[in-house]
Amino acid sequence: MDILRFITAGSVDDGKSTLIGRLLYDSKNILIDQLEAVERASKFKNDGTIDLALLTDGLRAEREQGITIDVAYKYFSTPKRKFIIADAPGHVQYTRNMITGASNAALIIILIDARNGIIEQTKRHSIIASLLNIPNVVVAINKLDLVGYSEEIFNNIKEEYSKMAEQLSLNNVVYIPISALNGDNIVDKSENLNWYDGKTLLDYLESVELENTINLDKARFPVQYVIRPQTEELHDYRGYAGKITSGIYKVGDSVTILPSGTESKISAIEINQEKIEEAFAPQSVVLHLEDDVDVSRGDLIVKSDDLPKVEQELEVLVCWMGDKPLKSGSKYLIQNNTTQVKTVIKEIDYKLDVNTLEKQEVEQVSLNEIVKLKLKTAKPLAYDSYKDLASNGGIIFIDETSFVTVGAGLIQ
């Protein structure tokens, strides 16, 4: 069975946690003791109904305030597919948490409250989905029970969102009218929405085609560790351990070590101390080279016939996650896979206005803002653009003094 990783995103009170609770409840994926605990915690609700949002709002502060703060991961399965759900926060100040949850999702469910229509957070989350190249988008128009299950309201929101989706180049966008609270069109077809002839949400999640996110064409192997035991029985052993992030490696392949540009050939490949003839992403392996060349953690071993770019000046699209503002001239560490280099911010090109998609000139960048930067690194970085190869085109920014992650970037 394959696994669909998806994220739910939307503004506060759009019903994300209730939607996931309803999915788990109606698809019989809740254990009896979980259900009893939720029933006990739901006692404050006067109407006697179960508060399904409590199935995902795990932190005490979340339950008390009725909001989601951190990304909660839930796992469930049906006879057709396994699922990993990331329930992302809706508050603007938790946009950074949402990006973390969305970074490896194959599908995003964007919830829209039928009463409010498209608001700033809808646009912000749609822009993030576009930047991260999330291949499938479900626009779930929720709370239709509060607008009399109106087809007209559904169609108006669909028309407005379609224009924005086109502007953002979002792919495979599907629109589903739902009521998460009442379970309309979540698992079973709703009589209240008989004007809608498409799939229910679970039907769609079970049947959506998943693109293989692993690229087997471009061979990239970031070195994590050099194994050099220097014992009597392994006197000449020298292996380079790491995880193949993309591509296929075979014994005899000509390879180049970057950023130095040194060339060699693969003499052996090991997995679990057994020698094999070829390995592919996402396997963790030990590579052996014919020549005793200088290779250390952070180097990239690639096939010589398909080299990435090796440069010191980069253009990067960044979501800023730091509490301290970012300014031109600021210095940080950036990390791409196992490579960590010092960098300086040369220029802030523009800030993206999440409401209008206009590019604005700014002097500094604050928490949760999305900007395009020009960087200069202390030594050359071997990279691919995020659009070409996401596994070698994403970076994080690290504060040099506190070592806190302060930004997430996509190399352009």
ABEGO torsion letter per residue (X at the ends): XBBBBBBBBEBBGAGAAAAAAAAAAAAGABBAAAAAAAAAAAAABAAGBBBAAAAABABAAAAAAGBBABBBBBBBBBAABBBBBBBBBABAAAAAAAAAAAAABABBBBBBBAAAEBBAAAAAAAAAAAAAGBABBBBBBBGAAAAGGBAAAAAAAAAAAAAAAAAAGBBGBBBBBBBAAAGBGAABBBAAAAABABBBAAAAAAABBBBBABBAABBBBBBABBBBAGBAABAABBBBBEBBABEBBBBGBBBBBOAAGBBBBBABBBBGGBBBABBBOABBBBBBBABBBBBBBGBBBBBAABBBBBBABBBBBBBBABABBBBBGBBBBBBBEABBBBBBBABBABBBBAAAGBBBBBABBBBGBBBBBBBBBABBBBBBBAAABAAAABBBBBBAAAGBBABBBBBX
